[in-house]
Amino acid sequence: MTEIEFTPLFVVEFQTSPQVVGDVPMGYFRRAGIIASGTFTGERLSGTVMPGGGDWLRKGPDGVTHLDVRAILRTESGDGIYMTYTGRLKTSSEVAERLLRREAVSTNEMYFRTAVAFETAAPDLLWLNDIVAFGMGHSTPTGPRYEIFELL
């Protein structure tokens, strides 16, 4: 089997405001985390998260939360990056209660994984358009924090 290689890209932290819709007739629980701000820091990329994006969450009857996220990043040099990802968040019922209370929960206490894609027009960052990335997340009291990696 081929060995998978990856390299750290950045760590992103979102400050979000939870918005609950509730149990919808389609059979799942719907809520959103609207992005107010944030930062991302890495060896090749650093900057701020622009307000207005969001994390649209759907928790099914099996307890697994499906993530659907869109965010705009602004690098320190002013370049814009559209970041999108889908993923899964699976926890024990005890950890799920802690998440609802917006308590910190570490990566090893839950399965919190994402598949990440980028779009940018910045000439120096065009390589982002052609990579596959993944993230491993955990929860903080103000929102999620992800370590993002580039698959090589």
Secondary structure as UniProt FT lines:
FT   STRAND          6..24
FT   TURN            25..27
FT   STRAND          28..41
FT   STRAND          46..49
FT   TURN            51..52
FT   STRAND          54..59
FT   TURN            61..62
FT   STRAND          65..75
FT   TURN            76..77
FT   STRAND          80..90
FT   HELIX           93..100
FT   TURN            101..102
FT   HELIX           107..109
FT   STRAND          111..119
FT   HELIX           123..130
FT   STRAND          133..140
FT   TURN            141..142
FT   STRAND          143..151
//
